[in-house]
């Protein structure tokens, strides 16, 4: 699994680098430097990997989803750049290196995130690898997941939940949007080029819900059990900000049980899809086993 994940990490990083080099010749050097710093910093590239896992499982050419893989990684990266800002989580460390606003400055970080977001949709809009109706559908999926009905809504709810104790239902709602929306979108984007996309859509969405929730619960667990060097970000940050988390609400052991239940649900949904992807199965397991 690790070798295939590295293969897809390299694939998407090379393409992001190419897109940046093609579009940054006339921009201010400081912004160009910040864009490269934020977009190509070391990361898991889990969301592009999920796209490729579904596309590979459906026996489709990977080049059909290369633009979507680049776009979703750029959007994820932009969300981290903005999430680390002083007005949000005010963090100093991300992916093992200084956050964008610490490396450069706050204004540059804001503009870097803005640039990543808009570049993502430029890449999607310009692709000729899929039919126009599939291109439109892909853009709609990603825009909804990244926008005020998805990730941004989840981030807003997360901020509003600081210094409060949420019910389990409301905490799940926060993270189905903040974390789960892009993970669900990745799975859907991997299937859009398939002629029977609608056949797979419902089970991919359910898989995304379960996997996104498991991913977030594991994040909350690592905030307690991990360490800053391994995590690549500040350990204990959720506790410092007094955020509602699954371990805080359920206790650490019950949070682990809930995580494992969601992983099993994700595997069940994978089986319902009707195609067997060993890599997708491995990625589902990796979500609960990862240490960063």
HELIX and SHEET records of a PDB file:
HELIX    1   1 UNK A    2  UNK A   23  1                                  22    
HELIX    2   2 UNK A   29  UNK A   39  1                                  11    
HELIX    3   3 UNK A   46  UNK A   57  1                                  12    
HELIX    4   4 UNK A   62  UNK A   64  5                                   3    
HELIX    5   5 UNK A   66  UNK A   83  1                                  18    
HELIX    6   6 UNK A  100  UNK A  103  1                                   4    
HELIX    7   7 UNK A  106  UNK A  126  1                                  21    
HELIX    8   8 UNK A  132  UNK A  146  1                                  15    
HELIX    9   9 UNK A  151  UNK A  160  1                                  10    
HELIX   10  10 UNK A  168  UNK A  178  1                                  11    
HELIX   11  11 UNK A  180  UNK A  191  1                                  12    
HELIX   12  12 UNK A  197  UNK A  225  1                                  29    
HELIX   13  13 UNK A  228  UNK A  231  1                                   4    
HELIX   14  14 UNK A  237  UNK A  240  1                                   4    
HELIX   15  15 UNK A  246  UNK A  250  1                                   5    
HELIX   16  16 UNK A  252  UNK A  273  1                                  22    
HELIX   17  17 UNK A  278  UNK A  289  1                                  12    
SHEET    1   A 2 UNK A  93  UNK A  94  0                                        
SHEET    2   A 2 UNK A  97  UNK A  98 -1                                        
END                                                                             
